[in-house]
């Protein structure tokens, strides 16, 4: 079994990569993982067998699938077969939007906060962990985390609601030193790929919302 998908996010996670995409045939979200436990992928898992290098955002890949491995709200998870990535081409974000239009939700993952707590998760019964949305007034800034590392954060407006201090895991904006020196900047409009973990943060029982990829809107 294989699937053709356009890669929408390739963000760092515990030294490996969380890779999400959209099925080009159905427009459905997919997340590629290793093992039945849903582990992130190492770079060697993402190497093309018919082209140099590994998959990048907006590449169209043909990926061998060993099976579906849903876990909690991660209903999109697919376990890959190793050494099975074929590069089929590349798309522009405008082409992707014809396959999967920006989604319309009252709130991002059910709440107007930067997280969903355990009690809210039980009440909401979320059965998805990836969305594509269009936001306004995106402000990216950089904070020091509890490890002493500088990481990207963002405020923005979606569906008339202001969201604040959302963690950015898009590698370009997460640890880009040239951007850190600017401290912050603003995009009038942007498309965001947003993701949720399958487990809450162990210290406080909160599922933090993540910006896995930022696509600026070019006017």
Backbone torsions as a table, in degrees:
resi	resn	phi	psi	omega
1	UNK	NA	140.9	176.0
2	UNK	-142.5	165.5	178.3
3	UNK	-137.8	141.0	172.2
4	UNK	-97.3	123.2	-175.6
5	UNK	-141.0	146.1	171.3
6	UNK	-91.8	128.3	-176.9
7	UNK	-77.1	124.8	-176.3
8	UNK	-108.5	-17.0	179.3
9	UNK	-157.7	140.8	175.4
10	UNK	-143.3	81.8	-173.8
11	UNK	-106.0	151.7	-178.1
12	UNK	-71.3	138.8	176.7
13	UNK	-150.3	110.3	177.9
14	UNK	54.1	39.6	178.5
15	UNK	84.1	-6.2	177.0
16	UNK	-118.3	-161.0	-173.3
17	UNK	-127.4	134.3	168.9
18	UNK	-94.3	113.7	-172.4
19	UNK	-115.2	121.3	180.0
20	UNK	-123.5	150.9	-179.9
21	UNK	-152.6	-178.7	178.5
22	UNK	-123.1	127.2	176.5
23	UNK	-61.9	120.3	-174.9
24	UNK	-72.0	-17.8	179.0
25	UNK	-85.4	-42.1	-173.3
26	UNK	-106.4	-18.4	-175.3
27	UNK	77.7	9.4	-177.3
28	UNK	-87.4	151.8	175.8
29	UNK	-72.4	145.2	172.6
30	UNK	-139.4	148.5	174.8
31	UNK	-128.8	128.5	-175.4
32	UNK	-96.1	127.9	-175.1
33	UNK	-134.9	165.1	174.0
34	UNK	-103.4	141.0	175.3
35	UNK	67.1	164.9	-179.8
36	UNK	-70.1	-18.1	180.0
37	UNK	-80.9	-5.1	176.4
38	UNK	78.6	34.7	-177.9
39	UNK	-72.2	149.2	174.1
40	UNK	-63.1	163.0	-173.4
41	UNK	-95.6	139.2	171.4
42	UNK	-77.5	160.1	-177.5
43	UNK	-59.5	-35.6	-179.0
44	UNK	-67.6	-21.1	175.2
45	UNK	-70.2	-19.2	-171.1
46	UNK	-107.2	6.4	-178.1
47	UNK	-73.6	137.5	176.6
48	UNK	-74.5	145.5	176.1
49	UNK	-95.2	-10.2	-178.3
50	UNK	-122.8	7.5	-178.5
51	UNK	-155.6	158.6	178.6
52	UNK	-66.9	149.7	170.9
53	UNK	79.2	-169.2	-178.7
54	UNK	-117.6	171.9	-174.3
55	UNK	-63.1	146.6	176.4
56	UNK	-130.1	164.5	-179.9
57	UNK	-60.1	135.7	-178.6
58	UNK	77.6	1.5	166.5
59	UNK	-67.4	147.6	169.4
60	UNK	-103.1	118.1	-177.6
61	UNK	-116.8	152.6	170.0
62	UNK	-107.9	115.2	-169.0
63	UNK	-119.0	129.4	175.0
64	UNK	-72.6	134.2	-175.7
65	UNK	-116.7	128.3	177.8
66	UNK	-87.1	-23.5	178.3
67	UNK	161.6	167.7	175.9
68	UNK	-83.8	135.7	-179.4
69	UNK	-134.6	61.7	-179.6
70	UNK	-62.5	145.4	-180.0
71	UNK	-143.9	112.1	-178.0
72	UNK	54.9	-123.3	-179.7
73	UNK	-79.2	-6.3	179.2
74	UNK	-83.9	66.0	-179.6
75	UNK	-74.9	-12.2	-175.9
76	UNK	-87.3	-4.8	-169.0
77	UNK	-70.3	130.5	176.8
78	UNK	-125.8	127.7	176.8
79	UNK	-82.2	128.6	-175.2
80	UNK	-88.5	158.4	166.5
81	UNK	-88.4	142.2	-177.0
82	UNK	-75.0	153.9	-178.2
83	UNK	47.5	50.5	-175.3
84	UNK	-128.0	12.9	-174.4
85	UNK	-91.0	124.1	174.2
86	UNK	-114.7	134.2	176.1
87	UNK	-86.7	121.2	-176.7
88	UNK	-104.2	-12.6	-178.8
89	UNK	152.0	-158.2	-178.5
90	UNK	-148.1	151.7	178.9
91	UNK	-125.4	161.8	169.6
92	UNK	-98.1	156.4	-177.1
93	UNK	-59.1	-35.3	178.4
94	UNK	-63.0	-33.1	176.8
95	UNK	-71.0	-37.8	178.0
96	UNK	-62.2	-39.8	-176.6
97	UNK	-65.5	-19.4	175.0
98	UNK	-76.4	-23.9	177.8
99	UNK	-88.7	-38.3	-176.3
100	UNK	-141.8	98.0	-177.9
101	UNK	-69.5	157.0	175.0
102	UNK	-54.1	138.5	-175.1
103	UNK	-85.3	154.1	-180.0
104	UNK	-118.4	108.1	178.1
105	UNK	-122.2	147.8	175.7
106	UNK	-62.0	-47.6	176.1
107	UNK	-133.0	155.4	177.9
108	UNK	-74.7	117.9	-176.3
109	UNK	50.8	38.6	167.0
110	UNK	85.7	-8.6	-179.0
111	UNK	-140.4	159.6	178.5
112	UNK	-90.2	10.6	-177.4
113	UNK	-99.6	179.6	177.7
114	UNK	-86.0	5.0	-178.2
115	UNK	-150.1	167.2	168.8
116	UNK	-125.8	124.4	-179.6
117	UNK	-84.1	171.6	-173.1
118	UNK	-59.7	-43.4	-179.3
119	UNK	-64.4	-37.4	177.3
120	UNK	-67.4	-39.7	178.6
121	UNK	-60.0	-41.0	179.1
122	UNK	-65.9	-38.7	-179.1
123	UNK	-72.8	-41.2	-176.9
124	UNK	-74.5	-30.4	-177.7
125	UNK	54.0	49.2	-178.4
126	UNK	-62.5	129.8	178.9
127	UNK	-118.7	31.0	176.8
128	UNK	-152.9	160.2	-177.5
129	UNK	-139.7	7.5	-179.8
130	UNK	-136.5	137.0	174.5
131	UNK	-143.9	157.3	173.4
132	UNK	-120.7	120.5	-176.5
133	UNK	-133.7	160.7	173.5
134	UNK	-108.5	128.7	-176.4
135	UNK	-123.8	165.9	178.9
136	UNK	-119.5	156.1	172.4
137	UNK	52.0	51.1	180.0
138	UNK	-76.5	119.3	179.0
139	UNK	-113.3	118.3	179.3
140	UNK	-105.1	132.4	178.9
141	UNK	-141.8	177.7	-172.4
142	UNK	-132.1	130.8	179.6
143	UNK	-124.3	157.9	174.5
144	UNK	-88.1	128.1	179.8
145	UNK	-87.3	-176.7	-174.3
146	UNK	-70.9	-10.8	173.9
147	UNK	-89.4	-5.3	-176.3
148	UNK	87.9	8.2	178.7
149	UNK	-91.5	147.5	176.5
150	UNK	-89.4	125.7	-178.5
151	UNK	-134.6	153.4	-177.9
152	UNK	-77.3	143.7	174.3
153	UNK	-134.5	163.7	-178.4
154	UNK	-149.0	146.5	167.5
155	UNK	-113.8	149.4	177.3
156	UNK	-165.9	171.2	176.9
157	UNK	-115.0	128.7	176.6
158	UNK	-133.7	126.3	177.7
159	UNK	54.6	36.4	177.7
160	UNK	81.2	0.7	-178.7
161	UNK	-109.6	135.1	177.8
162	UNK	-88.9	125.5	176.0
163	UNK	-108.3	137.1	-173.0
164	UNK	-127.5	144.3	170.7
165	UNK	60.9	42.6	179.4
166	UNK	-84.1	131.2	-178.4
167	UNK	-66.5	135.1	177.1
168	UNK	-104.2	121.6	176.3
169	UNK	-112.2	3.5	170.9
170	UNK	-61.6	117.7	-173.5
171	UNK	-56.4	-32.0	-177.5
172	UNK	-64.5	-37.6	-176.4
173	UNK	-100.1	-13.3	-175.7
174	UNK	-74.2	-45.2	-173.0
175	UNK	-135.8	28.1	-178.7
176	UNK	-77.4	110.1	-173.0
177	UNK	-63.3	-35.8	-179.5
178	UNK	-67.0	-33.6	177.4
179	UNK	-74.3	-37.6	179.0
180	UNK	-57.3	-38.5	-179.5
181	UNK	-63.4	-29.8	177.6
182	UNK	-77.8	-17.4	178.9
183	UNK	73.5	-51.0	177.5
184	UNK	-158.0	159.7	173.3
185	UNK	-156.5	169.6	-170.3
186	UNK	-126.8	138.9	170.4
187	UNK	-115.4	125.2	179.7
188	UNK	-59.3	-38.7	178.7
189	UNK	-145.3	149.9	177.6
190	UNK	-159.7	153.3	169.5
191	UNK	-96.8	135.2	-179.7
192	UNK	-121.2	135.1	164.6
193	UNK	-93.5	118.9	-178.6
194	UNK	-113.9	144.6	-173.6
195	UNK	-133.8	157.9	175.6
196	UNK	-130.1	143.4	175.7
197	UNK	-71.9	163.6	177.7
198	UNK	-87.5	-12.3	179.5
199	UNK	-132.8	148.4	177.9
200	UNK	-74.0	160.1	175.4
201	UNK	-62.9	127.7	-170.6
202	UNK	-63.7	-23.6	-176.7
203	UNK	-76.8	-29.7	-174.4
204	UNK	-138.8	3.2	176.6
205	UNK	70.2	27.2	-179.9
206	UNK	-111.7	138.4	173.4
207	UNK	-92.2	106.8	-176.4
208	UNK	-85.1	135.9	177.9
209	UNK	-77.6	140.1	-175.1
210	UNK	-125.9	141.5	171.0
211	UNK	-95.0	103.7	-174.4
212	UNK	-83.0	-26.4	178.7
213	UNK	-156.8	140.6	177.5
214	UNK	-116.5	125.9	174.8
215	UNK	-117.5	102.2	178.4
216	UNK	-60.5	142.1	174.6
217	UNK	-85.3	122.6	-179.2
218	UNK	-96.4	116.6	-179.2
219	UNK	-94.8	NA	NA
